Amino acid sequence: MNLTGCNNIVNIFLFLFLILLGGCAANIIVPEANTVDAKAFAENCSSCHSLRHPNVHTAQEWEEVVNVMEMKREKRGMAKTEEATRLQILAYLKRNAK
């Protein structure tokens, strides 16, 4: 097998690995999954990226993360999250933080 054939095999393997990895990250089970708070979190936060489990950050860290995400939404030209919804999501994240 020549070098080009090996490169193609490596590229295919990497592509499949990334697909599998991405699929795993998207299927997390969030705490309180059937609550209004968890649904607000899922709807708002999955519009830009796959969901993170709330226990990846402390309550204090979530305050900063939510602020940064809101700035990123603005830069992308997305509508600002309503304050009541933002506070609801933040309370949910803090309640389930590490």
N, CA, C and O of each residue as an XYZ file, in Angstrom:
392
protein
N       0.857     -1.173      0.000
C       0.000      0.000      0.000
C       0.901      1.233      0.000
O       1.893      1.292      0.727
N       0.547      2.203     -0.813
C       1.359      3.421     -0.890
C       0.970      4.412      0.204
O       0.021      4.186      0.954
N       1.715      5.510      0.283
C       1.511      6.507      1.331
C       0.144      7.172      1.226
O      -0.475      7.470      2.247
N      -0.332      7.406      0.017
C      -1.643      8.028     -0.177
C      -2.747      7.125      0.364
O      -3.690      7.609      0.989
N      -2.638      5.833      0.132
C      -3.626      4.880      0.646
C      -3.655      4.874      2.161
O      -4.729      4.798      2.757
N      -2.496      4.952      2.793
C      -2.425      4.998      4.261
C      -3.051      6.281      4.798
O      -3.771      6.260      5.796
N      -2.769      7.394      4.129
C      -3.355      8.665      4.558
C      -4.876      8.629      4.482
O      -5.557      9.146      5.367
N      -5.408      8.020      3.424
C      -6.856      7.912      3.280
C      -7.452      7.073      4.394
O      -8.501      7.425      4.934
N      -6.813      5.981      4.745
C      -7.308      5.116      5.816
C      -7.281      5.875      7.151
O      -8.235      5.811      7.927
N      -6.208      6.575      7.403
C      -6.093      7.356      8.641
C      -7.184      8.424      8.682
O      -7.818      8.614      9.720
N      -7.409      9.117      7.582
C      -8.444     10.151      7.528
C      -9.830      9.570      7.768
O     -10.636     10.173      8.477
N     -10.114      8.430      7.201
C     -11.414      7.775      7.409
C     -11.567      7.384      8.874
O     -12.623      7.599      9.469
N     -10.522      6.812      9.453
C     -10.567      6.419     10.856
C     -10.824      7.636     11.751
O     -11.662      7.576     12.650
N     -10.109      8.736     11.509
C     -10.302      9.943     12.306
C     -11.711     10.497     12.161
O     -12.319     10.929     13.140
N     -12.220     10.482     10.958
C     -13.576     10.958     10.706
C     -14.593     10.142     11.502
O     -15.465     10.708     12.161
N     -14.484      8.820     11.443
C     -15.414      7.952     12.177
C     -15.272      8.139     13.684
O     -16.269      8.157     14.406
N     -14.038      8.278     14.158
C     -13.811      8.489     15.578
C     -14.478      9.778     16.048
O     -15.116      9.793     17.101
N     -14.338     10.858     15.283
C     -14.942     12.131     15.670
C     -16.464     12.070     15.661
O     -17.119     12.689     16.500
N     -17.019     11.336     14.729
C     -18.475     11.170     14.695
C     -18.941     10.438     15.947
O     -19.908     10.848     16.589
N     -18.256      9.362     16.290
C     -18.625      8.605     17.487
C     -18.438      9.437     18.743
O     -19.288      9.409     19.633
N     -17.361     10.164     18.829
C     -17.091     11.000     19.987
C     -18.150     12.085     20.124
O     -18.645     12.330     21.225
N     -18.496     12.722     19.046
C     -19.523     13.754     19.074
C     -20.876     13.205     19.475
O     -21.625     13.861     20.198
N     -21.193     12.021     19.018
C     -22.457     11.391     19.381
C     -22.541     11.094     20.856
O     -23.612     11.216     21.451
N     -21.449     10.713     21.452
C     -21.433     10.426     22.887
C     -21.648     11.686     23.701
O     -22.384     11.669     24.687
N     -21.021     12.768     23.305
C     -21.136     14.015     24.055
C     -22.546     14.573     23.988
O     -22.990     15.240     24.922
N     -23.251     14.313     22.907
C     -24.576     14.898     22.730
C     -25.650     14.163     23.525
O     -26.759     14.677     23.663
N     -25.356     12.985     24.048
C     -26.365     12.168     24.688
C     -26.251     12.139     26.203
O     -26.502     11.100     26.813
N     -25.880     13.247     26.823
C     -25.785     13.243     28.273
C     -27.180     13.259     28.876
O     -28.136     13.737     28.266
N     -27.274     12.736     30.064
C     -28.529     12.767     30.803
C     -28.386     13.859     31.852
O     -27.535     13.776     32.738
N     -29.213     14.866     31.746
C     -29.120     15.984     32.677
C     -29.978     15.710     33.912
O     -30.991     15.016     33.826
N     -29.571     16.255     35.061
C     -30.392     16.100     36.263
C     -31.733     16.798     36.098
O     -31.847     17.776     35.359
N     -32.736     16.296     36.785
C     -34.074     16.903     36.762
C     -34.602     17.018     35.334
O     -35.264     17.997     34.989
N     -34.312     16.029     34.517
C     -34.550     16.108     33.076
C     -35.966     16.533     32.681
O     -36.135     17.191     31.655
N     -36.959     16.185     33.443
C     -38.334     16.509     33.058
C     -38.861     17.798     33.664
O     -40.059     18.071     33.595
N     -37.979     18.594     34.258
C     -38.431     19.849     34.865
C     -38.387     20.985     33.853
O     -37.722     20.896     32.821
N     -39.098     22.040     34.166
C     -39.118     23.239     33.317
C     -37.712     23.837     33.244
O     -37.282     24.305     32.189
N     -37.003     23.818     34.373
C     -35.652     24.390     34.419
C     -34.692     23.639     33.503
O     -33.937     24.253     32.749
N     -34.723     22.320     33.569
C     -33.836     21.514     32.719
C     -34.180     21.693     31.251
O     -33.290     21.726     30.401
N     -35.456     21.807     30.953
C     -35.865     22.014     29.558
C     -35.422     23.383     29.049
O     -35.022     23.513     27.892
N     -35.489     24.403     29.904
C     -35.006     25.740     29.507
C     -33.505     25.689     29.230
O     -33.022     26.271     28.259
N     -32.782     24.990     30.091
C     -31.344     24.792     29.907
C     -31.073     24.102     28.572
O     -30.251     24.571     27.785
N     -31.755     23.001     28.318
C     -31.522     22.231     27.093
C     -31.867     23.042     25.845
O     -31.098     23.057     24.884
N     -32.995     23.702     25.856
C     -33.430     24.464     24.678
C     -32.496     25.630     24.371
O     -32.141     25.855     23.214
N     -32.108     26.351     25.376
C     -31.285     27.542     25.157
C     -29.823     27.210     24.906
O     -29.189     27.812     24.039
N     -29.292     26.275     25.644
C     -27.853     26.035     25.578
C     -27.446     25.086     24.452
O     -26.294     25.106     24.019
N     -28.354     24.273     23.982
C     -27.996     23.360     22.895
C     -28.146     24.005     21.523
O     -27.872     23.360     20.511
N     -28.574     25.256     21.469
C     -28.702     25.913     20.170
C     -27.343     26.226     19.559
O     -27.237     26.415     18.347
N     -26.289     26.281     20.397
C     -24.936     26.584     19.897
C     -23.945     25.426     20.072
O     -22.991     25.309     19.303
N     -24.161     24.597     21.047
C     -23.196     23.527     21.345
C     -23.900     22.378     22.045
O     -25.043     22.506     22.483
N     -23.200     21.249     22.145
C     -23.774     20.120     22.869
C     -23.825     20.472     24.356
O     -23.009     21.251     24.849
N     -24.770     19.902     25.043
C     -24.948     20.214     26.452
C     -23.812     19.663     27.297
O     -23.271     18.593     27.016
N     -23.466     20.400     28.321
C     -22.512     19.958     29.331
C     -23.310     19.571     30.566
O     -24.331     20.184     30.878
N     -22.842     18.563     31.254
C     -23.501     18.213     32.511
C     -23.262     19.353     33.491
O     -22.154     19.885     33.549
N     -24.263     19.739     34.256
C     -24.080     20.844     35.198
C     -22.952     20.644     36.211
O     -22.437     21.620     36.756
N     -22.565     19.403     36.468
C     -21.524     19.186     37.469
C     -20.101     19.340     36.934
O     -19.144     18.972     37.615
N     -19.950     19.877     35.726
C     -18.599     20.149     35.211
C     -18.039     21.459     35.767
O     -16.843     21.725     35.641
N     -18.895     22.278     36.382
C     -18.468     23.549     36.959
C     -19.055     23.702     38.358
O     -20.045     23.060     38.711
N     -18.426     24.560     39.138
C     -18.989     24.940     40.435
C     -20.077     25.981     40.194
O     -20.214     26.508     39.090
N     -20.845     26.267     41.237
C     -21.893     27.284     41.117
C     -21.293     28.636     40.734
O     -21.850     29.359     39.908
N     -20.176     28.965     41.329
C     -19.521     30.242     41.026
C     -19.029     30.273     39.582
O     -19.161     31.290     38.901
N     -18.465     29.167     39.116
C     -17.988     29.105     37.725
C     -19.143     29.265     36.742
O     -18.985     29.889     35.693
N     -20.309     28.702     37.079
C     -21.452     28.798     36.164
C     -21.874     30.246     35.949
O     -22.321     30.603     34.859
N     -21.739     31.075     36.966
C     -22.098     32.486     36.779
C     -21.276     33.100     35.654
O     -21.816     33.783     34.785
N     -19.977     32.857     35.672
C     -19.093     33.392     34.630
C     -19.385     32.744     33.277
O     -19.434     33.430     32.256
N     -19.576     31.435     33.269
C     -19.844     30.727     32.010
C     -21.118     31.259     31.358
O     -21.137     31.504     30.152
N     -22.159     31.436     32.127
C     -23.425     31.933     31.571
C     -23.237     33.339     31.003
O     -23.774     33.655     29.941
N     -22.482     34.178     31.701
C     -22.214     35.527     31.186
C     -21.438     35.482     29.870
O     -21.753     36.219     28.936
N     -20.430     34.622     29.798
C     -19.632     34.491     28.570
C     -20.502     33.968     27.426
O     -20.402     34.453     26.300
N     -21.346     32.991     27.710
C     -22.209     32.432     26.661
C     -23.185     33.494     26.147
O     -23.493     33.538     24.956
N     -23.656     34.329     27.034
C     -24.566     35.393     26.612
C     -23.853     36.378     25.682
O     -24.437     36.843     24.703
N     -22.601     36.691     25.986
C     -21.823     37.574     25.107
C     -21.597     36.917     23.747
O     -21.646     37.588     22.716
N     -21.352     35.608     23.744
C     -21.151     34.900     22.477
C     -22.434     34.913     21.644
O     -22.379     35.056     20.423
N     -23.591     34.764     22.303
C     -24.871     34.838     21.581
C     -25.006     36.193     20.892
O     -25.408     36.275     19.731
N     -24.666     37.248     21.618
C     -24.752     38.601     21.061
C     -23.852     38.759     19.847
O     -24.267     39.300     18.822
N     -22.596     38.275     19.970
C     -21.643     38.380     18.859
C     -22.123     37.629     17.625
O     -21.804     38.019     16.502
N     -22.879     36.567     17.819
C     -23.404     35.786     16.702
C     -24.688     36.374     16.144
O     -25.254     35.852     15.183
N     -25.143     37.454     16.745
C     -26.372     38.087     16.268
C     -27.628     37.393     16.741
O     -28.705     37.601     16.182
N     -27.501     36.574     17.762
C     -28.660     35.867     18.296
C     -29.382     36.764     19.295
O     -28.792     37.677     19.873
N     -30.645     36.490     19.483
C     -31.435     37.261     20.443
C     -30.905     37.024     21.857
O     -30.476     35.923     22.204
N     -30.947     38.068     22.647
C     -30.516     37.955     24.038
C     -31.513     37.079     24.789
O     -32.722     37.177     24.583
N     -30.998     36.238     25.647
C     -31.866     35.392     26.465
C     -32.641     36.286     27.425
O     -32.070     37.181     28.049
N     -33.929     36.042     27.539
C     -34.732     36.822     28.466
C     -34.164     36.667     29.868
O     -33.717     35.584     30.245
N     -34.182     37.749     30.642
C     -33.579     37.746     31.981
C     -34.180     36.666     32.880
O     -33.450     35.993     33.607
N     -35.484     36.496     32.839
C     -36.126     35.474     33.668
C     -35.629     34.072     33.288
O     -35.394     33.234     34.158
N     -35.472     33.831     31.994
C     -34.982     32.534     31.521
C     -33.522     32.349     31.902
O     -33.124     31.262     32.319
N     -32.720     33.400     31.764
C     -31.308     33.321     32.129
C     -31.156     32.978     33.610
O     -30.338     32.135     33.978
N     -31.942     33.632     34.447
C     -31.892     33.367     35.888
C     -32.385     31.961     36.223
O     -31.858     31.314     37.128
N     -33.383     31.494     35.502
C     -33.899     30.136     35.686
C     -32.820     29.105     35.350
O     -32.609     28.150     36.097
N     -32.142     29.309     34.221
C     -31.074     28.398     33.802
C     -29.921     28.447     34.797
O     -29.383     27.408     35.177
N     -29.546     29.633     35.213
C     -28.447     29.784     36.160
C     -28.778     29.100     37.491
O     -27.920     28.434     38.070
N     -29.988     29.254     37.970
C     -30.402     28.592     39.220
C     -30.327     27.070     39.064
O     -29.865     26.373     39.967
N     -30.779     26.564     37.929
C     -30.710     25.125     37.651
C     -29.262     24.641     37.654
O     -28.939     23.625     38.270
N     -28.395     25.378     36.958
C     -26.997     24.983     36.875
C     -26.326     25.010     38.248
O     -25.571     24.098     38.585
N     -26.593     26.038     39.036
C     -26.016     26.136     40.378
C     -26.499     25.009     41.286
O     -25.730     24.445     42.065
N     -27.775     24.694     41.172
C     -28.372     23.645     41.996
C     -27.733     22.284     41.712
O     -27.656     21.428     42.592
N     -27.283     22.101     40.490
C     -26.718     20.799     40.082
C     -25.221     20.853     39.824
O     -24.659     19.938     39.223
N     -24.573     21.920     40.275
C     -23.134     22.100     40.061
C     -22.333     21.149     40.962
O     -22.877     20.505     41.859
N     -21.013     21.082     40.690
C     -20.175     20.227     41.549
C     -19.873     20.901     42.859
O     -19.182     20.329     43.703
